[in-house]
């Protein structure tokens, strides 16, 4: 079984905690790190590259769109799943998946597997 290495970037700690708890229950997923800003995420990616980054768009210091462009330029093999409140971003070219934050947990898990294992 392939273990999917995941990183989470979101400026809301409760959201980070919830997604981290959800992913910890999945046998084929390992959380590498969860951070509350994109700059910290870029530093951590240099040390340990995830298979997938779950990122928000609206964040302080560096927004998610800037972050995604840097990641896709420097690490083109890393997949990006955006979890956001903004409904109109699903056509952004550098992302591999898009879900609203109100999405059901099972849909999130299925989407992660689909993006990493079947794309």
N, C-alpha and C positions, 0 to 999 in steps of 0.2 A: 504494500500500500504506500502510495506517495504521500508524504506529509507536505502540506501547503504552508509555507512560511508567510505570515501576514504581519503588516504594520498598520497601525491606525493613527490618523492625524485629524484631530478635531479640537476646537477650543473650548468645548464643554466637558468638564471632568465627569459628570454623571453619565453622559453618553459614552465616553471612553470606558468607564467602568462597566456599563451594561453590555457593550459589544464584547469587551474582553471576557466577561463572565459567560456570555453566550458561546463564544468561540472555544473557550476552555473545555466545553462539553463535547466538542467534536473530535473524534479519534484521529482524523486525517488533517487536522489543522493545528498549527503551533503559532502562538503570538510571539513575534520577535520583540516588538516594542509598541507602546502607545504613548504618544506625546501630544501636547496641547498647542504646538505651533509648528509651522513648516520649516523654520530655520533649524530647530532641534532635529526634526526628521531628516533633513539633508545631511546633518552631521552623522547621525546614526546609520544611515544607509551606506555611507562610506565603509563602515566597519562590518556590516552584515546586511546583505541585500535580500529583501523579501521577494517572494514570488508575486505578491499582490499588496498594493497599498490601498486602504480604504481611507478616503479623504473627504473632508467637507470643502465647500467653496469659500464660504464667508469666514475668514479668520483674520486676526490682527497681524501686524508686521508684514506678512507676505500672504496674499490670498491664495486660495486653492488653485486657481487657474495659472498663476505665475509658478507655483510649486510644481504643478503637473508638467508644464512646459520644460522646466529644468530637469525633472526626473526623466521624462521621455527623451530628452536630448542626451543626457549623460548615461542613462541606463535604459536603453530602448526595450530590453526584454522584460522589465518589470511591468506587470499589469496594473491598471488603475481602475478602481471602482469608486465612483463618487456617490456618497450618501448625503443628500441635501434637502433643504426645504424648498429650494427653487425648482419649479416644475419645468422650466424652459431651457434647461442646460443639456438635455440628453443628446443634442446634436454636436456637442463639442468634439472636435476631431481627435484629440489626444487621449480620450478615455476609452476604456474597454467595456465599461458598464456603468449604468446609472440607475439608482433607486432613490425614491423619496424616503425620508427618515421615518415616515409612518408605515413603511413596508413591514409585513409580517416576518418574523424571525426565520421561518422555514424557507421563505422566498430568498432571503439574504444568503442562507447557507447554500441553497441550490444555485444561486447566481455565482457565488464564489467558486464552487466546483466547476460550473460551466465555463467561466472565464479562464480559469487556470488549467483545467484538465482537458478542455475540448476546443480551445482556440489556438 
